[in-house]
Amino acid sequence: MDDRELIESFVDNSSQRGFGETLHIEGDVIIFDGYWHACLRVGPNTFVVRAEETPVESDILAQMAAVLADRGLAHVATDLPGITVLTMNKASLGFVSWNVWAADLETGQSELARAVTEDSFFENAEYYNPTAETDYTAELHGARRLAGLPTSVILSVGVAQDELDGLEAALGDCVVVPKRFGEIEPDACGSLVPTLILVEASEQVGREFVMGLRAASCSRVLPVVAVTPGAVPPLGADAAVGAGDDPANWAPPIRKLLP
């Protein structure tokens, strides 16, 4: 997915996750270059775009402005009251200057006030919690459709091909991309835009790979499932499936983590 498509998906489809060339989505936030918060979704008709230069030269802020303008939104204000409170919660930021894009100033003020005062706003939540009972299906399918990608892509590392064949047959609507240990590093997994990562973690090499995924910024928002004896999740994994089990039995816990 290129950056323009990712921005359009974020604005048009309320996407909660996605990866572009230099941007990625974490919940209601678009992040540039892996760490720089560039745009936040305040409400269905209100967005705030960072009113500062990007840390490295890029036109992504201009692209965001163009997409928002195409949707009938306009730059109606800068640094409205409440923005700092909102961005501290959604993006863990202190004071940062933000341009407010909305249908009109009244709409921007109203949706900002609503976002700041919602009860759920005060919960200590991650951008993306793969175990939460939240349905991101429409958002994620919209992002993948714009990108021309399959509904869900499972990146497997170190898992035997016959087991993957059984899993793919059981899931039905997923594509499994197999990789061997040494063929791909944890920090490169995000470039394949997977929906979930499955790692053979019965041995130390797999357990270290799982920990490496959690240290890689591109993989922190992706659910990770480990294949281990007794289906015991190692440190860093969101879930585990049993090594030696029928791969058809892996499908239900994996599907729970898929959009």
C-alpha positions, -999 to 999 in steps of 0.1 A, spaced: 0 0 0 14 34 -8 11 63 16 -17 80 -2 -38 48 -2 -32 44 35 -43 80 43 -74 74 22 -82 42 40 -77 60 74 -100 88 64 -126 69 44 -128 35 60 -118 44 96 -89 19 93 -73 9 126 -42 -8 112 -22 -6 81 13 -1 67 24 22 39 58 32 25 66 56 53 34 56 73 15 31 94 -17 32 114 -21 24 150 -57 27 161 -67 64 156 -32 76 148 -11 78 116 26 75 124 54 86 101 88 70 100 79 45 128 76 70 156 64 105 145 27 110 151 14 129 121 -24 127 122 -51 117 147 -88 108 141 -109 128 165 -143 118 151 -159 108 118 -157 143 104 -128 157 124 -90 150 121 -60 168 135 -28 170 114 5 179 130 14 216 125 52 210 124 77 200 98 83 162 95 116 151 111 129 141 76 119 157 43 86 144 32 53 155 15 31 133 37 15 163 55 6 178 21 -8 144 11 -30 143 42 -42 179 35 -51 169 0 -70 138 10 -89 157 37 -98 185 13 -110 160 -13 -134 147 14 -149 182 18 -130 190 50 -111 222 57 -85 235 80 -108 253 105 -85 260 135 -51 253 151 -46 241 187 -82 241 199 -87 236 237 -87 199 246 -63 187 218 -33 183 242 -54 162 266 -66 141 237 -32 136 221 -16 127 255 -41 98 258 -42 86 222 -5 92 213 13 97 247 24 131 235 29 163 255 23 197 238 24 195 201 8 219 177 -21 205 156 -42 218 127 -79 209 130 -96 197 98 -134 194 99 -165 201 79 -167 234 98 -154 249 131 -186 240 150 -183 203 140 -146 203 149 -153 217 183 -182 194 190 -164 162 180 -133 172 199 -153 179 230 -171 145 226 -138 127 222 -123 143 253 -153 136 275 -161 100 265 -158 76 294 -137 52 273 -112 80 267 -99 76 303 -91 39 301 -55 29 298 -57 11 265 -31 2 238 -36 14 203 -45 -22 193 -53 -50 217 -55 -83 197 -74 -100 226 -101 -73 229 -137 -82 218 -136 -55 192 -145 -61 155 -121 -44 132 -133 -64 102 -147 -36 81 -117 -13 88 -90 -38 80 -108 -54 50 -111 -18 36 -74 -12 40 -65 -45 24 -90 -41 -4 -75 -7 -13 -41 -23 -13 -52 -52 -35 -42 -77 -9 -59 -109 3 -83 -106 32 -58 -119 57 -21 -128 54 -4 -151 79 33 -149 79 48 -181 93 84 -185 104 99 -219 109 67 -238 106 66 -270 85 49 -268 52 26 -297 58 13 -281 89 8 -248 71 -11 -266 43 -35 -281 70 -39 -247 87 -46 -229 54 -72 -255 45 -89 -251 79 -90 -213 78 -101 -212 42 -100 -175 36 -64 -168 45 -31 -168 26 -1 -182 44 34 -169 35 61 -194 48 96 -183 58 125 -202 73 146 -190 102 175 -170 88 154 -162 57 137 -132 74 146 -111 104 120 -98 129 124 -62 119 116 -71 83 83 -89 89 62 -57 88 73 -51 52 52 -81 41 21 -65 56 9 -96 74 -23 -97 95 -7 -122 120 27 -138 125 29 -175 134 63 -187 148 76 -222 155 88 -215 191 94 -250 204 132 -242 204 152 -213 216 156 -198 181 119 -194 178 114 -180 213 142 -154 205 124 -146 172 92 -139 191 110 -115 214 127 -99 184 93 -92 169 82 -74 201 114 -52 199 107 -44 162 86 -13 159 68 -26 128 56 -57 146 45 -43 179 9 -39 167 7 -73 150 -7 -104 168 19 -131 173 10 -168 178 37 -193 189 38 -230 182 49 -246 214 46 -279 233 15 -277 254 3 -245 237 20 -224 263 27 -189 250 63 -178 254 72 -143 265 61 -118 238 34 -140 221 -3 -131 222 -13 -168 220 1 -203 214 -10 -234 196 2 -269 204 32 -283 186 24 -317 171 -14 -310 172 -36 -313 141 -32 -279 124 -70 -278 121 -70 -273 159 -48 -242 155 -75 -225 134 -99 -214 162 -73 -195 184 -57 -180 153 -90 -169 139 -98 -151 171 -69 -128 165 -77 -122 128 -100 -93 117 
